[in-house]
Amino acid sequence: MKLKPDKRQVTWGIVAFLVIVASIFAYSFLTQLHYFFTAGIRSVLHSLMAVVFGCIIAYILTPFLNFFETKLFIAPLEKRGKNVRTNQKFRKRLRTFSILISIVLFVLLIISLFVLLIPEFIESIQSVVANLPGIYSSVVRFYNEHIAAAVDTEMNQSVTQTIYSVYQGLDSFLENTLLPQMSAIVQSVSKSAVSFVRLTVNFIIGIIVAVYLLNSKEKLCAQFKKLVYALFKENIANEIIGEFRYLHYTFTGFYVGKIIDSIIIGILCYLGTSIIGTPYALLLSILVGITNIIPFFGPYIGMLIGSILILFISPLHALYFFIFIIVLQQIDGNIIGPLILGQTTGISGFSVIFAILFFGGIFGVPGWIIGVPLFAVILHLIRRFERHLLKKKNLSQETEDYTDVAYIENGTYYRHEDADTSKFYNERPLSAFKKVFRFKKASENDKETADTGRNDRSDEA
């Protein structure tokens, strides 16, 4: 007797098999989604790195281009009675000269930074390597002169032994670990040199791309507006263009002010470190000025790197530099920064820290730089959506109106101090712990009641 499978069973078996296979593929895709997503972004950015550099350079140079074109050329010519704005050929020449000045100043600034930084950096490394044998004696001498008098003998011996152990470990690392691996280090340096050359080539191509973008920035903006109005209704298109305009104003206002603030901090740092005699004052001042562009954490990053660098040469000057940068950052945070930046982002200190940590974790160092204005724009969009919903419900859009609100009913705001504010106060359910103790308490009460009833009955008897 042959058993023939039912068609319904075959169908369900095929469906179950396909469901299992689809589930395995879906699980594999979801678990590897982060890898594919990041790998795809990296490959796209790697292939379009020159274009990315060009867009960044063009965006940075746009305010300077506008300044040179309007203030340096157009305004003086219009004072002389020449009609410059309607003469397209003359405007193109002015645009070309303005782009040339902006690019030349930008390249000269980059070259000047490298010319100033590289010799100072090489000299500092050579000084650290040359003074490495004397670092132990320098640290011990600093400890004996400034700290040893304040602690007891046992602690002195312990600290001295610790310093000697650190020195022995460093010496052993140099002789037994670093020197035998010089071939691997040379290969790593070679790869870094190749990456640096590739980065330089992309940077040069990026400058060429930036020239084309700066020359046709009005046309590109017009094409973008035309596309937005073609895809969306007029009111929605107006909102989109307005938000992009807000994004542009937020970024430019924040970073132009931040760059000016960083230049001032770098100059003050150079003057202060030169007065107190800090080694490599120029290198440290440029480092502090550059890291100051990163909000909140940037100044302390520059302070720690500079202090560690000076520590190998003069521990006392490292302490002076540490204290000086703390004082300088307090001045910057309370006087210089608010005076220059004002309320360009309009977000709280907690939001600044959250934006740096969140976007820094996603994008790395670029996330530290763009995180604050980007998060400010996101919060602005959330507030606009919130105001839109509150307006539809005829509710107040001011945060202060909700401070003492107990509940809202039919558009009426009931405060905590009102007579009847317990309408929406729901009683919390009892936890298991409270239920046990309430049960015990109830049992004791029942026992007392039973005893009282028993006594009453005995009295009646």
C-alpha positions as CSV (number, residue, x, y, z in Angstrom):
1,M,0.0,0.0,0.0
2,K,1.5,3.3,-1.1
3,L,1.0,6.4,1.0
4,K,0.5,9.5,-1.1
5,P,1.2,12.9,0.6
6,D,-1.6,15.3,0.7
7,K,-1.3,18.3,-1.5
8,R,-2.1,20.5,1.5
9,Q,0.7,19.1,3.5
10,V,3.2,19.6,0.6
11,T,2.0,23.2,0.3
12,W,2.5,23.9,4.0
13,G,5.9,22.2,4.0
14,I,7.1,24.4,1.1
15,V,5.7,27.5,2.8
16,A,7.4,26.6,6.1
17,F,10.7,26.0,4.3
18,L,10.5,29.3,2.5
19,V,9.6,31.1,5.7
20,I,12.6,29.6,7.5
21,V,15.0,30.5,4.6
22,A,13.6,34.0,4.4
23,S,14.0,34.4,8.2
24,I,17.7,33.2,8.0
25,F,18.3,35.7,5.2
26,A,16.5,38.5,7.1
27,Y,18.5,37.8,10.3
28,S,21.8,37.7,8.4
29,F,20.9,41.0,6.6
30,L,19.9,42.8,9.8
31,T,23.0,41.6,11.7
32,Q,25.3,42.8,8.9
33,L,23.3,45.9,8.1
34,H,25.6,48.2,10.1
35,Y,28.7,46.7,8.3
36,F,27.1,47.1,4.9
37,F,25.9,50.6,5.7
38,T,29.2,51.9,7.0
39,A,31.2,50.1,4.3
40,G,29.0,51.6,1.6
41,I,29.4,55.1,3.0
42,R,33.2,54.6,3.3
43,S,33.5,53.4,-0.2
44,V,31.4,56.2,-1.6
45,L,33.3,58.8,0.4
46,H,36.6,57.2,-0.6
47,S,35.8,57.4,-4.3
48,L,34.4,60.9,-4.0
49,M,36.8,62.3,-1.5
50,A,38.1,65.0,-3.9
51,V,34.5,66.2,-4.4
52,V,33.8,66.2,-0.7
53,F,37.0,68.3,-0.1
54,G,35.8,70.6,-2.9
55,C,32.4,71.1,-1.3
56,I,33.9,71.7,2.2
57,I,36.5,74.2,0.8
58,A,33.8,76.0,-1.3
59,Y,31.5,76.3,1.7
60,I,34.3,77.6,3.9
61,L,35.5,80.2,1.3
62,T,32.0,81.4,0.4
63,P,31.8,84.1,3.1
64,F,35.3,85.3,2.2
65,L,34.4,85.4,-1.5
66,N,31.2,87.4,-0.8
67,F,33.2,89.8,1.3
68,F,35.9,90.4,-1.3
69,E,33.4,90.6,-4.2
70,T,31.0,93.0,-2.5
71,K,33.2,95.1,-0.1
72,L,36.5,95.1,-2.0
73,F,35.3,95.5,-5.6
74,I,31.6,96.3,-6.1
75,A,31.0,98.8,-3.3
76,P,34.0,101.1,-4.2
77,L,33.1,100.9,-7.9
78,E,29.4,101.8,-7.2
79,K,30.6,104.8,-5.2
80,R,32.3,106.0,-8.3
81,G,29.0,105.8,-10.2
82,K,29.7,102.7,-12.2
83,N,26.8,100.2,-12.7
84,V,28.6,97.0,-11.9
85,R,25.7,94.6,-11.0
86,T,24.0,94.6,-14.5
87,N,27.3,94.2,-16.4
88,Q,27.6,90.4,-16.6
89,K,31.0,90.4,-18.2
90,F,32.5,92.7,-15.6
91,R,30.8,90.7,-12.8
92,K,32.5,87.5,-14.1
93,R,35.9,89.2,-14.0
94,L,35.2,90.4,-10.4
95,R,34.1,86.9,-9.5
96,T,37.3,85.5,-11.0
97,F,39.5,87.9,-9.1
98,S,37.6,87.3,-5.8
99,I,37.9,83.5,-6.2
100,L,41.6,83.9,-7.0
101,I,42.2,86.0,-3.8
102,S,40.2,83.6,-1.7
103,I,42.0,80.5,-3.0
104,V,45.5,82.1,-2.7
105,L,44.9,83.2,0.9
106,F,43.5,79.8,1.8
107,V,46.5,77.9,0.3
108,L,48.9,80.4,1.9
109,L,47.2,79.8,5.3
110,I,47.6,76.0,4.9
111,I,51.2,76.3,3.8
112,S,52.0,78.7,6.7
113,L,50.5,76.3,9.2
114,F,52.6,73.4,7.9
115,V,55.7,75.6,7.7
116,L,55.2,76.7,11.3
117,L,54.1,73.4,12.7
118,I,56.4,70.8,11.1
119,P,59.8,72.3,12.2
120,E,58.4,72.9,15.7
121,F,57.0,69.3,15.9
122,I,60.2,67.8,14.6
123,E,62.2,69.9,17.1
124,S,60.0,68.8,20.0
125,I,60.3,65.1,19.1
126,Q,64.1,65.4,18.8
127,S,64.2,67.2,22.1
128,V,62.2,64.5,23.8
129,V,64.4,61.8,22.3
130,A,67.6,63.6,23.2
131,N,66.4,64.4,26.8
132,L,65.0,60.9,27.3
133,P,68.0,59.7,29.4
134,G,67.6,62.7,31.7
135,I,63.9,62.5,32.1
136,Y,64.2,60.3,35.1
137,S,66.5,62.6,37.0
138,S,64.4,65.6,36.0
139,V,61.2,64.1,37.3
140,V,63.0,63.0,40.5
141,R,64.5,66.4,41.0
142,F,61.1,68.1,40.5
143,Y,59.5,65.7,43.0
144,N,62.3,66.3,45.6
145,E,62.1,70.1,45.2
146,H,58.4,70.7,45.2
147,I,56.5,67.6,46.6
148,A,58.8,65.6,48.8
149,A,58.6,68.0,51.7
150,A,54.8,67.7,52.0
151,V,54.7,63.9,52.4
152,D,56.3,61.4,54.8
153,T,59.3,59.2,54.2
154,E,57.5,56.0,53.3
155,M,55.5,57.7,50.6
156,N,58.7,59.3,49.3
157,Q,60.3,55.9,48.9
158,S,57.2,54.5,47.3
159,V,56.9,57.4,44.8
160,T,60.6,57.3,44.0
161,Q,60.4,53.5,43.4
162,T,57.3,54.0,41.1
163,I,59.1,56.7,39.0
164,Y,62.1,54.4,38.7
165,S,59.9,51.5,37.6
166,V,58.2,53.7,35.0
167,Y,61.6,54.8,33.7
168,Q,62.9,51.2,33.6
169,G,59.7,50.1,31.7
170,L,60.1,52.9,29.2
171,D,63.8,52.0,28.7
172,S,62.9,48.4,28.3
173,F,60.2,49.2,25.8
174,L,62.6,51.2,23.7
175,E,65.3,48.5,23.7
176,N,63.3,45.3,23.6
177,T,60.0,46.3,21.8
178,L,60.5,49.4,19.7
179,L,63.9,48.7,18.1
180,P,63.2,45.0,17.1
181,Q,60.0,46.2,15.4
182,M,61.5,48.9,13.3
183,S,60.8,47.1,10.0
184,A,57.1,46.9,10.8
185,I,57.2,50.6,11.9
186,V,58.9,51.5,8.6
187,Q,56.1,49.7,6.7
188,S,53.5,51.5,8.7
189,V,55.2,54.8,8.0
190,S,55.4,54.0,4.3
191,K,51.6,53.2,4.2
192,S,51.0,56.5,6.1
193,A,53.2,58.3,3.5
194,V,51.1,56.8,0.7
195,S,47.9,57.8,2.4
196,F,49.3,61.3,2.9
197,V,50.2,61.6,-0.8
198,R,46.7,60.4,-1.7
199,L,45.2,62.9,0.7
200,T,47.3,65.7,-0.8
201,V,46.2,64.8,-4.3
202,N,42.5,64.7,-3.3
203,F,43.0,68.1,-1.6
204,I,44.5,69.6,-4.7
205,I,41.7,68.2,-6.9
206,G,39.3,69.5,-4.2
207,I,40.6,73.0,-4.7
208,I,39.9,72.8,-8.4
209,V,36.4,71.5,-7.7
210,A,35.9,74.4,-5.2
211,V,36.8,76.9,-7.9
212,Y,34.0,75.5,-10.2
213,L,31.5,75.5,-7.3
214,L,32.4,79.1,-6.2
215,N,32.1,80.3,-9.8
216,S,28.6,78.9,-10.2
217,K,27.2,78.9,-6.7
218,E,24.2,81.1,-7.6
219,K,23.3,78.8,-10.6
220,L,23.5,75.7,-8.4
221,C,21.3,77.3,-5.7
222,A,18.8,78.2,-8.4
223,Q,18.8,74.7,-9.8
224,F,18.2,73.3,-6.3
225,K,15.2,75.7,-5.8
226,K,13.7,74.8,-9.2
227,L,14.0,71.0,-8.3
228,V,12.3,71.5,-4.9
229,Y,9.4,73.6,-6.4
230,A,9.0,70.9,-9.1
231,L,8.7,68.1,-6.6
232,F,6.6,69.6,-3.8
233,K,3.7,72.0,-3.4
234,E,4.5,75.7,-2.9
235,N,4.0,75.8,0.8
236,I,6.0,72.7,1.5
237,A,8.8,73.9,-0.9
238,N,8.9,77.2,0.9
239,E,9.3,75.4,4.2
240,I,12.1,73.2,2.8
241,I,14.0,76.1,1.3
242,G,13.5,78.1,4.5
243,E,15.0,75.2,6.6
244,F,18.0,74.9,4.3
245,R,18.5,78.7,4.7
246,Y,18.3,78.3,8.5
247,L,20.8,75.4,8.3
248,H,23.2,77.6,6.3
249,Y,22.9,80.6,8.7
250,T,23.4,78.3,11.7
251,F,26.5,76.7,10.3
252,T,28.1,79.8,8.9
253,G,27.3,81.9,12.0
254,F,28.6,79.2,14.4
255,Y,31.8,78.4,12.5
256,V,32.8,81.9,11.5
257,G,32.4,83.0,15.1
258,K,34.2,79.9,16.3
259,I,37.2,80.5,13.9
260,I,37.5,84.1,15.1
261,D,37.3,83.0,18.7
262,S,40.0,80.3,18.1
263,I,42.3,82.8,16.4
264,I,41.9,85.1,19.4
265,I,42.5,82.2,21.9
266,G,45.6,81.1,19.9
267,I,47.1,84.7,20.0
268,L,46.4,85.0,23.7
269,C,47.8,81.6,24.4
270,Y,51.0,82.5,22.5
271,L,51.4,85.7,24.4
272,G,50.8,84.0,27.8
273,T,53.1,81.0,27.1
274,S,55.8,83.4,25.9
275,I,55.6,85.4,29.0
276,I,55.8,82.4,31.4
277,G,58.6,80.8,29.2
278,T,56.7,77.7,28.1
279,P,58.7,75.6,25.6
280,Y,57.4,75.5,22.0
281,A,55.0,78.3,22.7
282,L,54.1,78.7,19.0
283,L,53.4,75.0,18.5
284,L,51.3,74.8,21.6
285,S,49.4,78.0,20.8
286,I,48.5,76.7,17.3
287,L,47.4,73.4,18.8
288,V,45.2,75.1,21.4
289,G,43.7,77.3,18.7
290,I,42.9,74.5,16.3
291,T,41.4,72.2,19.0
292,N,39.4,75.1,20.3
293,I,37.2,74.8,17.2
294,I,35.8,71.6,18.7
295,P,33.1,72.7,21.2
296,F,33.4,71.9,24.9
297,F,36.0,69.1,24.8
298,G,38.4,70.8,22.2
299,P,40.2,73.2,24.6
300,Y,40.9,70.4,27.1
301,I,42.2,68.1,24.4
302,G,44.7,70.7,23.4
303,M,45.6,71.3,27.0
304,L,46.2,67.7,27.8
305,I,48.3,67.1,24.6
306,G,50.4,70.2,25.3
307,S,50.9,69.4,28.9
308,I,52.1,65.9,28.1
309,L,54.5,67.3,25.5
310,I,56.0,69.8,27.9
311,L,56.1,67.2,30.8
312,F,59.0,65.4,29.1
313,I,61.0,68.6,29.0
314,S,60.0,70.6,32.1
315,P,57.4,69.3,34.5
316,L,57.1,72.7,36.2
317,H,56.3,74.4,33.0
318,A,53.8,71.7,32.2
319,L,52.0,72.6,35.4
320,Y,52.1,76.3,34.6
321,F,50.8,75.6,31.1
322,F,48.0,73.5,32.6
323,I,46.9,76.2,35.0
324,F,47.2,78.9,32.3
325,I,45.0,77.1,29.8
326,I,42.3,76.5,32.5
327,V,42.2,80.2,33.3
328,L,42.2,81.1,29.6
329,Q,39.3,78.7,28.9
330,Q,37.3,80.3,31.7
331,I,37.9,83.7,30.1
332,D,36.9,82.3,26.7
333,G,33.8,80.5,28.0
334,N,32.5,83.4,30.0
335,I,33.6,86.5,28.1
336,I,35.1,86.0,24.7
337,G,33.0,83.2,23.4
338,P,29.5,84.7,24.4
339,L,30.7,88.1,23.0
340,I,31.6,86.6,19.6
341,L,29.2,83.7,19.2
342,G,26.2,85.0,21.1
343,Q,23.3,82.6,20.7
344,T,24.2,81.2,17.3
345,T,22.9,77.7,18.1
346,G,20.4,78.4,20.9
347,I,20.9,75.0,22.6
348,S,21.8,74.2,26.2
349,G,25.1,72.9,27.6
350,F,23.6,69.5,28.0
351,S,22.6,69.5,24.4
352,V,26.1,70.5,23.3
353,I,27.6,67.6,25.3
354,F,25.0,65.1,23.9
355,A,25.6,66.3,20.3
356,I,29.4,65.9,20.6
357,L,29.2,62.5,22.1
358,F,26.4,61.2,19.7
359,F,27.7,62.5,16.4
360,G,31.3,61.9,17.5
361,G,30.5,58.3,18.1
362,I,28.9,58.0,14.6
363,F,31.3,60.1,12.5
364,G,34.4,60.4,14.7
365,V,36.4,63.6,14.7
366,P,34.2,65.3,12.0
367,G,31.2,64.5,14.2
368,W,32.8,66.5,17.0
369,I,33.1,69.5,14.7
370,I,29.7,69.4,13.0
371,G,27.7,67.9,15.8
372,V,26.6,71.0,17.6
373,P,25.2,73.1,14.7
374,L,23.7,69.9,13.2
375,F,21.9,69.0,16.5
376,A,20.8,72.7,16.8
377,V,19.1,72.4,13.4
378,I,17.4,69.0,14.4
379,L,16.1,70.6,17.6
380,H,14.8,73.6,15.5
381,L,12.9,71.2,13.3
382,I,11.4,69.3,16.3
383,R,10.3,72.7,17.9
384,R,8.7,73.8,14.6
385,F,6.8,70.5,14.4
386,E,5.8,70.8,18.1
387,R,4.5,74.4,17.6
388,H,2.5,73.2,14.5
389,L,0.8,70.5,16.5
390,L,0.1,72.8,19.5
391,K,-1.3,75.4,17.2
392,K,-3.7,72.9,15.7
393,K,-4.9,72.1,19.2
394,N,-5.2,75.8,20.2
395,L,-2.7,75.2,23.0
396,S,0.0,77.6,24.2
397,Q,3.4,77.4,22.5
398,E,5.3,78.8,25.4
399,T,7.2,76.4,27.7
400,E,6.6,78.5,30.8
401,D,2.9,78.0,30.5
402,Y,3.3,74.3,31.3
403,T,5.5,74.6,34.4
404,D,2.8,74.3,37.0
405,V,0.2,72.5,34.9
406,A,-1.6,69.6,36.6
407,Y,-3.7,68.8,33.6
408,I,-5.5,70.4,30.6
409,E,-9.2,69.9,29.9
410,N,-11.1,71.5,27.1
411,G,-8.4,74.1,26.6
412,T,-8.4,75.1,30.3
413,Y,-5.1,74.9,32.2
414,Y,-5.5,73.5,35.8
415,R,-2.6,74.3,38.1
416,H,-1.3,72.3,41.0
417,E,-2.5,74.9,43.5
418,D,-6.1,74.7,42.2
419,A,-8.7,73.1,44.5
420,D,-9.4,70.0,42.3
421,T,-6.2,68.7,40.8
422,S,-6.5,65.1,41.8
423,K,-8.7,64.2,38.8
424,F,-5.9,62.6,36.8
425,Y,-3.8,61.4,39.8
426,N,-4.1,57.6,39.4
427,E,-3.2,55.5,42.4
428,R,-0.1,53.5,41.9
429,P,-0.5,49.7,42.1
430,L,1.0,48.1,45.1
431,S,4.2,46.3,44.7
432,A,4.7,42.7,45.9
433,F,6.7,44.0,48.8
434,K,3.9,46.3,50.0
435,K,1.3,43.7,49.3
436,V,3.1,41.2,51.7
437,F,3.4,43.8,54.5
438,R,-0.2,45.0,53.9
439,F,-1.4,41.4,54.1
440,K,0.6,40.8,57.3
441,K,-0.8,44.0,58.8
442,A,-4.3,43.0,57.7
443,S,-3.8,39.6,59.3
444,E,-2.7,41.2,62.5
445,N,-5.7,43.5,62.5
446,D,-8.0,40.5,61.8
447,K,-6.4,38.6,64.7
448,E,-6.9,41.6,67.0
449,T,-10.5,41.8,65.9
450,A,-11.0,38.0,66.5
451,D,-9.4,38.3,69.9
452,T,-11.6,41.2,70.7
453,G,-14.7,39.3,69.6
454,R,-13.7,36.3,71.6
455,N,-13.2,38.4,74.7
456,D,-16.5,40.1,74.2
457,R,-18.2,36.7,74.0
458,S,-16.5,35.5,77.1
459,D,-17.6,38.7,79.0
460,E,-21.2,38.1,77.8
461,A,-21.0,34.6,79.1
